[in-house]
Structure formats: structure tokens, C-alpha cells
Amino acid sequence: MNRLYERIVERKEKISLVGLGYVGMPIAVAFAKRADVIGFDLNREKVEVYKSGVDPTNEVGNDLIKATTVEFTSDEARLKEARFHIVAVPTPVNADHTPDLRSVESASEIVGRNLTKGSIVVYESTVYPGVTEDICVPILEKQSGLVCGKDFKVGYSPERINPGDKVHRLETVVKIVSGMDEETLETVAKVYSLVALAGVYKAESIKVAEAAKVIENSQRDINIAFMNELSIIFHKLGIDTKAVLEAAGTKWNFLRFAPGLVGGHCIGVDPYYLTYKAEEIGYHSQIILSGRRINDSMGQYVTESLIKLMAKNGIQISGAKVAVLGLTFKENCPDTRNSKVVDIIRELREYGIEPIVCDDVADKDGARHEYGLELTALKDVKDCDAVILAVAHDEFKALSKEFFDSLYKNETKILIDVKGILDNKTFEDAGYKYWRL
């Protein structure tokens, strides 16, 4: 394995990317600039879309997809051609918030079936400490008939790609790397240095790298939960939360977090991986789970705040026409997985309201497949009793007050601006019943 890095650079050995989603595909495209890359995904339709030169994720853009030399395939046998495998598949949670490792286990089976001697397998999927060595390695050994440490090696390099973020990219963020031994660590570090232009950080063990990843998002989750709790308190006190945060933000060491819906496949999921492992070893989390409970309840809180406003203003609740602007889990990103906007939609239905959902950025197939939602074009929205601006897409930020005026049927205009992206004074002065977290 000493020469694997050199052989990859010389294009005598190939890199494989297993899982071509919002994380895997950009990694494959980045590596393809410096090496021969096989991009594998079980989803044949997705593979064909990439082959046609289209990037449905908007992570790298159609031009780069058209120009890339990645060999996109859904044929797992092609993985036999590679000796450096990167696994980047989703690791969501089950309905009971326990880790759902089925994708990473399935990917391990696929790689194992096609593993050759002298290979390195690196996992990027977010997991709790121990998954790579205790769960994935036995699967690789069973499927391949090879022995880890003798015939092949493993490493872990947690993904840090932030979907929809054009600043913090693979090339601009320090990459954590780890390996089962020093030799593997050096090879993994060298290979990732081809694309991680900001540098690599060598973690002392695979478990340390796994733990580092899972606490990054847990820390962010806790900080947002604190902001959400402050929002609830300040609303009861009749104080505008955003105004408070702007004032507090003038201090040099104040952390600039904001309240909001916490979804997606990272921040809303990763803390549960850590607390699951903690429970397994006999420790019940206090702070982490408290933060999760607050963040998981925010969809209900937003909906209840809307219902109270409607009731106060004499609007019939059951059968009311409410438009929800935005479905994705974050702004300017088509990804709808684990979107907490769906919690608002479910809560509205509990009150007899079937909302109109609009999001031109969202993956429409994803909305239909995951939630059974048919999205409505924004231009077709009218005669509303209330509007919930749920996601801070740039296109929503650009909407004028006059446009919002056109959405309502009554003089009473209720507007829920979840992320506080509009100027509250403008709408309040115009007579809107305006509310934001």
C-alpha cells in the first residue's frame, strides 16, 4: 500500500465513490480533476441524469458535470477496478431516533463483494464512534473473504460539505483524516490532499475522527436550541428576539446563532447518533437531548403561534387557506430530506388546514416521493388567509411588500416570517399581523 497514492496520481489505480448524493458527487468531481474516478450509485436514474450532464443537486452545476471525467455507473462490478474506495452514503435516524445504518451496511456489502487485495476503504458517512471498525469492517471481511489489516485497510474522513453553501466547500475546508494504522493514515492524508486544498488534519484514530464529526453538528444543534428557547421566552415578554440578538451581537465574543427550524441530514440527525452510543454505554444525555427536544418541537410552536394570531383576528381556522413558502431543509438548496417545514404542514392539517406549499428551489420529485406533496408555483398563489415564509431562499428575500399584498383575500394579513428575513417595520406599519421567531 505504500505506493497506492503514487499509483493514483499516475492514474494507474482508480478511486471509487460509493454514493453520489449531495456529498459524494462533489467529492467524485473534485477527485476526477487529479485522478481516475468511478462514481457508483444504486439509483440508475440518478446515474443517467449525471451522465446526461445535469446536476439536480446544484452542488457543482451542469457545466462541471458535463465536463467531468467521472465514470458514473450503477454496475457494482466496476468497483473492482478501484483500490481506494470512498463511501459517502446517508446515515439518517429511524422514527424512534435510533441510528439507521442500513445504507452504510449495504454499501459495505457492495464494496466487500468487489474488494481486492491492497485496497483502502474510507468512510465519510456520519456515524457514532466505533461504527467503522466494529460494524463495517466485519461486513467487508465477510463479503470479500479478505482480512482487514492484512489484505485491506480502512480509514475515516468525515464529510464537511455544506449543501447549498458556495463558500465552505471541499476545497476550502480543512479535512479530517484517519486510518487504522500509521501507513494507512499517511496514504489517506496524501490522497485527500489532492482535493482538500485548505489542508488535512490527521486524527489520532478512527474513533476520534468519528467523534469529532458527530460533535460538530451536535454543538451547532445545542446553540440553535438555546436561541429557540430564547425566542419562546422573549415572545412571552413581548420582546423581538432578532432585535435582542442584534444588540447582544455587538459584543466580540457573542456567538451569532439564530432561532429556526433544524432539519436536514446532519444537524437534526447527528446528535441522536451520539446520544444512542452514550445510552449503549450507560450514560443518559442531558444537554444534547434537551436541545433536540426543543428543536424538534419548533414546527408545532410556529403553527400554534399562527393559530393564535388567526383566532385573535377572527379568521375561521378549519378550512383556512394558508400558503407555506419553502419546503427544503435550508435555503438555496433543493434537498428536502428531514425538512422540519413538514412538521408545520402536519400540524396545520391537525387544525383542518390543507396548506398550499410553494418552493421553486426544491426537488419536486423528492417532495412527492418523501411527503406526497405536489408543489404549487408561487405565481398561482392567491386569496390566502395567512402566509408562512418558512425558508430563507434568496428568491423569497427579493419579494416586495406589494407581492405579499397580492397573496391575501382579506384586509387582515397574517404573515409568519420564520427566519425573520423581511423588514418587520415595513409590514407592521402596513397593518400586517407580522410574527417571526
Disulfide bonds with the S-S distance in Angstrom:
none
